[in-house]
Amino acid sequence: MKDIDLTQLNQIVNENTDKMFLYIYTPLCGTCNIAYKMLTVMEQLFPAVMFYRANINMFPDLAREWEITSVPALLYFEDGIEKSRCYAFFSTPDLYEWMKNLIT
């Protein structure tokens, strides 16, 4: 999963014509660290989909604009448009089912 900054984030979202997940986190969040581990598994299960992560502390204005209410957050984009988001990472199987339903 590639870490991206604000400039890269805007470019990726605006120019991406594929399916992608954007994981938003903070470095000191314990739940974020657990969710990240789950997402590293998902990245292996969905190799055709791009995965990025961004530290919310690096883009607070955009986080407000996008109305990101908490972290961890996982946003799903198709053709540069947000289609869905997830704030609850209950289990790896639950996350897998949510992602699989979006991608297929």
Phi and psi in degrees as GROMACS dihedral restraints (atoms count N, CA, C in turn):
[ dihedral_restraints ]
;  ai    aj    ak    al  type     phi  dphi    fc
    3     4     5     6     1   -92.1    20    10
    4     5     6     7     1   128.9    20    10
    6     7     8     9     1   -74.6    20    10
    7     8     9    10     1   136.7    20    10
    9    10    11    12     1  -131.0    20    10
   10    11    12    13     1   153.1    20    10
   12    13    14    15     1  -100.0    20    10
   13    14    15    16     1  -177.0    20    10
   15    16    17    18     1   -61.2    20    10
   16    17    18    19     1   -42.7    20    10
   18    19    20    21     1   -62.6    20    10
   19    20    21    22     1   -47.1    20    10
   21    22    23    24     1   -64.1    20    10
   22    23    24    25     1   -39.2    20    10
   24    25    26    27     1   -59.2    20    10
   25    26    27    28     1   -50.6    20    10
   27    28    29    30     1   -60.1    20    10
   28    29    30    31     1   -42.2    20    10
   30    31    32    33     1   -65.0    20    10
   31    32    33    34     1   -46.8    20    10
   33    34    35    36     1   -63.4    20    10
   34    35    36    37     1   -46.1    20    10
   36    37    38    39     1   -67.0    20    10
   37    38    39    40     1   -43.2    20    10
   39    40    41    42     1   -76.4    20    10
   40    41    42    43     1   -25.9    20    10
   42    43    44    45     1  -109.1    20    10
   43    44    45    46     1    -6.6    20    10
   45    46    47    48     1   -77.7    20    10
   46    47    48    49     1   127.8    20    10
   48    49    50    51     1  -108.1    20    10
   49    50    51    52     1     9.8    20    10
   51    52    53    54     1  -111.2    20    10
   52    53    54    55     1  -176.7    20    10
   54    55    56    57     1   -85.2    20    10
   55    56    57    58     1   140.0    20    10
   57    58    59    60     1  -154.2    20    10
   58    59    60    61     1   154.3    20    10
   60    61    62    63     1  -114.0    20    10
   61    62    63    64     1   137.6    20    10
   63    64    65    66     1  -118.6    20    10
   64    65    66    67     1   116.0    20    10
   66    67    68    69     1   -95.3    20    10
   67    68    69    70     1   124.1    20    10
   69    70    71    72     1  -112.5    20    10
   70    71    72    73     1   131.3    20    10
   72    73    74    75     1  -149.8    20    10
   73    74    75    76     1   175.6    20    10
   75    76    77    78     1  -125.9    20    10
   76    77    78    79     1   144.7    20    10
   78    79    80    81     1   -62.6    20    10
   79    80    81    82     1   -32.0    20    10
   81    82    83    84     1   -93.0    20    10
   82    83    84    85     1     5.1    20    10
   84    85    86    87     1   -84.5    20    10
   85    86    87    88     1   117.3    20    10
   87    88    89    90     1   -63.3    20    10
   88    89    90    91     1   -41.4    20    10
   90    91    92    93     1   -64.2    20    10
   91    92    93    94     1   -36.5    20    10
   93    94    95    96     1   -62.7    20    10
   94    95    96    97     1   -38.9    20    10
   96    97    98    99     1   -66.5    20    10
   97    98    99   100     1   -38.4    20    10
   99   100   101   102     1   -67.0    20    10
  100   101   102   103     1   -44.9    20    10
  102   103   104   105     1   -61.0    20    10
  103   104   105   106     1   -38.0    20    10
  105   106   107   108     1   -61.1    20    10
  106   107   108   109     1   -41.2    20    10
  108   109   110   111     1   -62.3    20    10
  109   110   111   112     1   -39.9    20    10
  111   112   113   114     1   -63.0    20    10
  112   113   114   115     1   -40.7    20    10
  114   115   116   117     1   -70.4    20    10
  115   116   117   118     1   -27.6    20    10
  117   118   119   120     1   -66.3    20    10
  118   119   120   121     1   -31.8    20    10
  120   121   122   123     1   -68.9    20    10
  121   122   123   124     1   -45.4    20    10
  123   124   125   126     1   -61.8    20    10
  124   125   126   127     1   -35.7    20    10
  126   127   128   129     1   -60.2    20    10
  127   128   129   130     1   -35.0    20    10
  129   130   131   132     1   -74.9    20    10
  130   131   132   133     1   -31.8    20    10
  132   133   134   135     1   -80.0    20    10
  133   134   135   136     1   -22.8    20    10
  135   136   137   138     1  -125.3    20    10
  136   137   138   139     1    68.3    20    10
  138   139   140   141     1   -68.2    20    10
  139   140   141   142     1   -18.4    20    10
  141   142   143   144     1   -82.2    20    10
  142   143   144   145     1    -8.1    20    10
  144   145   146   147     1  -105.0    20    10
  145   146   147   148     1   139.1    20    10
  147   148   149   150     1   -81.4    20    10
  148   149   150   151     1   140.7    20    10
  150   151   152   153     1  -123.1    20    10
  151   152   153   154     1   129.9    20    10
  153   154   155   156     1  -130.1    20    10
  154   155   156   157     1   159.0    20    10
  156   157   158   159     1  -137.5    20    10
  157   158   159   160     1   147.8    20    10
  159   160   161   162     1  -140.7    20    10
  160   161   162   163     1   136.4    20    10
  162   163   164   165     1   -79.0    20    10
  163   164   165   166     1   117.7    20    10
  165   166   167   168     1   -60.1    20    10
  166   167   168   169     1   -25.3    20    10
  168   169   170   171     1   -65.3    20    10
  169   170   171   172     1   -19.3    20    10
  171   172   173   174     1   -88.2    20    10
  172   173   174   175     1    -9.9    20    10
  174   175   176   177     1  -146.3    20    10
  175   176   177   178     1    62.4    20    10
  177   178   179   180     1   -63.1    20    10
  178   179   180   181     1   -35.8    20    10
  180   181   182   183     1   -65.3    20    10
  181   182   183   184     1   -43.9    20    10
  183   184   185   186     1   -66.8    20    10
  184   185   186   187     1   -36.5    20    10
  186   187   188   189     1   -61.8    20    10
  187   188   189   190     1   -40.2    20    10
  189   190   191   192     1   -67.1    20    10
  190   191   192   193     1   -43.2    20    10
  192   193   194   195     1   -60.7    20    10
  193   194   195   196     1   -40.9    20    10
  195   196   197   198     1   -81.8    20    10
  196   197   198   199     1    -3.9    20    10
  198   199   200   201     1    57.7    20    10
  199   200   201   202     1    46.6    20    10
  201   202   203   204     1   -78.6    20    10
  202   203   204   205     1   114.8    20    10
  204   205   206   207     1   -90.9    20    10
  205   206   207   208     1   -20.5    20    10
  207   208   209   210     1  -164.1    20    10
  208   209   210   211     1   168.2    20    10
  210   211   212   213     1  -124.0    20    10
  211   212   213   214     1   149.6    20    10
  213   214   215   216     1   -73.1    20    10
  214   215   216   217     1   152.9    20    10
  216   217   218   219     1  -136.5    20    10
  217   218   219   220     1   141.1    20    10
  219   220   221   222     1  -124.3    20    10
  220   221   222   223     1   117.5    20    10
  222   223   224   225     1  -106.8    20    10
  223   224   225   226     1   137.3    20    10
  225   226   227   228     1  -111.3    20    10
  226   227   228   229     1   128.5    20    10
  228   229   230   231     1  -120.9    20    10
  229   230   231   232     1   141.9    20    10
  231   232   233   234     1  -128.0    20    10
  232   233   234   235     1   127.7    20    10
  234   235   236   237     1    52.6    20    10
  235   236   237   238     1    38.0    20    10
  237   238   239   240     1    78.0    20    10
  238   239   240   241     1     7.8    20    10
  240   241   242   243     1  -116.6    20    10
  241   242   243   244     1   129.5    20    10
  243   244   245   246     1   -68.7    20    10
  244   245   246   247     1   126.5    20    10
  246   247   248   249     1  -106.5    20    10
  247   248   249   250     1   -28.2    20    10
  249   250   251   252     1  -162.4    20    10
  250   251   252   253     1   160.7    20    10
  252   253   254   255     1  -146.4    20    10
  253   254   255   256     1   155.9    20    10
  255   256   257   258     1  -135.1    20    10
  256   257   258   259     1   131.8    20    10
  258   259   260   261     1  -111.4    20    10
  259   260   261   262     1   -16.4    20    10
  261   262   263   264     1  -107.9    20    10
  262   263   264   265     1   122.0    20    10
  264   265   266   267     1  -113.7    20    10
  265   266   267   268     1    78.4    20    10
  267   268   269   270     1   -70.4    20    10
  268   269   270   271     1   -46.9    20    10
  270   271   272   273     1  -158.8    20    10
  271   272   273   274     1   163.6    20    10
  273   274   275   276     1   -62.7    20    10
  274   275   276   277     1   -43.8    20    10
  276   277   278   279     1   -61.7    20    10
  277   278   279   280     1   -40.1    20    10
  279   280   281   282     1   -62.1    20    10
  280   281   282   283     1   -44.3    20    10
  282   283   284   285     1   -63.3    20    10
  283   284   285   286     1   -42.0    20    10
  285   286   287   288     1   -58.4    20    10
  286   287   288   289     1   -47.9    20    10
  288   289   290   291     1   -62.4    20    10
  289   290   291   292     1   -42.6    20    10
  291   292   293   294     1   -60.8    20    10
  292   293   294   295     1   -46.7    20    10
  294   295   296   297     1   -68.1    20    10
  295   296   297   298     1   -42.9    20    10
  297   298   299   300     1   -60.4    20    10
  298   299   300   301     1   -41.6    20    10
  300   301   302   303     1   -65.1    20    10
  301   302   303   304     1   -31.4    20    10
  303   304   305   306     1   -74.7    20    10
  304   305   306   307     1   -41.7    20    10
  306   307   308   309     1   -77.2    20    10
  307   308   309   310     1   -35.9    20    10
